[in-house]
Amino acid sequence: MNPAFTTQIDQGIAELVIDKPPVNALDSQQWRALAAQITALGAVPEVRVIVIRAEGRGFCAGVDIKELDAHPERIVEVNAGNYETFKAVHRNPVPVIVAVHGFVLGGGIGITGAADIVVAADCTRFALPEVDRGAMGGGAHLQRLFPVQKVRYLFFTGDSIDATQAQAYGFIERVVPRAQLRETALEIAARIAAKSPGMIRIAKEALNGIEDGNLEDKYRWEQGFTLQAYSSPDSAETRRAFVEKRDAKF
């Protein structure tokens, strides 16, 4: 069992729980493992819906910046793990519900933006601080949550937006107290699991097919700019500043 997450299956609902203290930031191997697990769950005949949630202070802080500061060459492997994870959610043959709380950052945005249904605790804040981490990526998934100009504001500034504000944009199905988050997600999952699994799988494929553009292709385009960013001294400075808990100097 991978220490970054656990899984269980009950009455057609697969529940995957991310749990890597202190902030659920995953390293390159853990992103790969997460992608493989989500893909595997979708291939289990008795699984009718997947719920992804997390324990701890927040849902997911994205990639492990400390790993990339020590091993910048691993950016290619991290990129691959991110790509495969978001694809595993978006292209999964069964619906994926994401239940978020606390912070949803970087890779957490990717998982959320790839999901079919989003439930949020009222303590949730969404942000994509990639520019402040010397990287790119995630804009394609953020654009499934917010309109174009809001995406650009959030991307350029690194500002966060709370669940109450974010709900006005329509992507959050329900905002609930943190104590009710898991129960709410499982309640929605149970309603889906009670329906014809064959019909739901057809519906998932059909809905993916009518989306505007190819999400994976858009994200792959962004990842090329992450590699370009990582060749810049400014990118290295942002990671070093993050590890040293200081402001970056440019």
N, C-alpha and C positions, 0 to 999 in steps of 0.2 A: 504494500500500500504506500502510495506517495505521501510524504508527510505534509504536503501543501494543501491537500484536500481529501475529503472522504466522500463515499457514495453509498446510497442504499436504495432499494427498489421495494415499493409497497403499493399494492393494488393498482398497478399500471403506471405509477408515478415514480420516476427516478429523481432522487434528490441529491444534488452535488453541492457540497459545502466547502468553500475555500477557507482555509484556516492556517495561515502562516504569519504568526506574530512577528513584528509588532503592527505592520500596516498592510499585510497581504500583498506585498510586492514580490513577484515571482521571478526567479532566475531563468536562464535560457533553457535548462533541462526541464524545469517545472512547467514552463509554457508548452513545451513539446508534449509532456505527459498529460497536461490538462486537455490539449487538443485531442490526443489519442483516446482519453477517457470519454469525452463528450461524443466523439465519433462512435466509439464502441457501444455506448448506451443507446444511441439511435438505431443500432443494428440488432438490439435485443428484441425479439418478437413481442414479448409481453410489455415492453415499455411503450406507453401511449403519449406521454408528455414528460418533459424534463424541467425541473426547477433548479435554478442555480442561485445560491445565496452565499452568505459568508458569516463567519463569527468575528468577534473583535471590534476594534474601533471604527472600522469602515469596510466597505465592500471590497475594493481593490485599489491599490495605489499604483498599479501598472508594473513596470519592469523594475528590477533590482538595480538601481543606479550605482550602488557600491560595486556590484559585479562589473559593470561596464566601465567604471572609473579604473578598476584594477586590470581589466581585460577588454579594452576597447575593440579588439578584433572580434569579440563575440557578438558584435552588433548584428552581423549577418545571421547568426544562429537565433538571436532574440527576435529579429525581424521574421524569420521563418516560423518560429513558435507562435508569435502574435498572429501572423497571417493564417496559420492552420487552425488556431483556436477560434478566431472570429468566423472563419469559413465553416468550422464544425458546428457553430451555433446557427449561423444564417442558413446553411445548406442542409442542416440536419433534417432527416425525413419526418421527424415529429416536431410539434410546437415546443419552443423553449421559452419558459417564463423566467425572467430575472427579477429577483427581489433584492433591492439595494438599500443600504443605510450608510450613515456617516459620509465618508468621502468616496467619490467615484471619479478616479483620475486615470489619465492615460489609457492603459490597457483595459481598465474598468469601463471606460467610455466605449472601447471597441466591443467588449462583450455585450454591454447594454444596447448599443446601437445595432448590433447584429440580431438581437432577440426579437421574438414575436410579440411578447407582452411584457410590460414593465410595471412593477409595483414598487413603491418607494416609501420608506419610513419618513416621517415628518422632519427628521434630523438630517436628511440627505443633502449633500452639496455636490454638484457636478462641475468639473473643470478639466481642461486639456492644456496643462502647462508645458507642452512640448518645447516651445520656443525657449523657455527658461531652463530646459534640460539639455539644450543643444541638439534636439532631434526634430523630426517631422512625423507625420502620420496621425491617423485618427480623425482627420477632417471628414472623410467619407462617411464614417460611422456617426460622427457628431451631426452631420447633415441629415441623417435619418431621424434625429431628435429635434433639431431646431432649423429655422429657415436660414437662407444663405447669409444675410447680413449679420444675424445673431451669431452664426458660426464664426464668421470672420472677426467679430468683436471679441468673442471668447478666446479664439485662437491667438489673435495678435496681443491681447492684454494678459492672458492667463488668468483672468478673473473667474470666480466661481459663481454659480447661481443655485439658489436653494430649491428644494422640492416644491414649495408653494408657488414660487415664481415660475418654475419650469412647467408646472402643471398647466399653465395658461397656454402652452404651445401644443398641448394635445397628446404627447407621447406617453404620459404616465396614466395608466389605467386607474390606479387608486393611490392616494397618499394616506397612510395610516400611522398610528403610534408605533414606535419600534417594537413594543411587546406584542403587537398584532401582526407583524410583517409576515412571519412564517405561516401563521394560520391563514392569512388572507391569500398568500400565494398558493398554498395547498388547496384551499377552497376552489380557486379558479381552476387549478390543475385537475381537481376531481371532476368538475363539470365537463372538462374536455375529455378526460379519461373514460367517462361514462358513455361517450358517443362511439359510433362505428370507427374503429381504428383505421380501416381501409379508407373511409371517406375523409378522415382527418389528414391522412398522409397524402391523399390526392389533392386536398385543399391546400396543404402546405406547398406542394410543388407548383400548383397553379398560381398561388399568390406570389411566390418568388418569381415566376415567369413573367408576370405582368408589371414588375417593378420598372421604374425608369432607370435604365442603365444597369451595368453589372457592378455590384458593390465590391466584389473581389478585385476586379480589374482596376477600379478607382483606387482602392487601397494599395494595390501593387505599384501603381504610378507614384503614390505618395512615398512609398518606401524607398524608391530610387533617390528621392531628395533627402531622406534620412542619411543614406550613405554619403551623399554630397556634403551634408551638414557636418558629418563626423570627420571629414577631412579638414575642417576649419579649426584653427586654434581657439576660436570663441566657443566651440562645442566642448572642447576639453576643459576650458575654464569654467563653464557652467557646471559640469560634473564635479570638478574639484571643489568648487564653491559649495555645492550641495553637500558633499561629504564632510567638508570642513565647517559647515553651518555658518557661512558668511555670505555677503553679497558678492555677486560676480563683478569683475572689473573688466571693462572693454576699452 
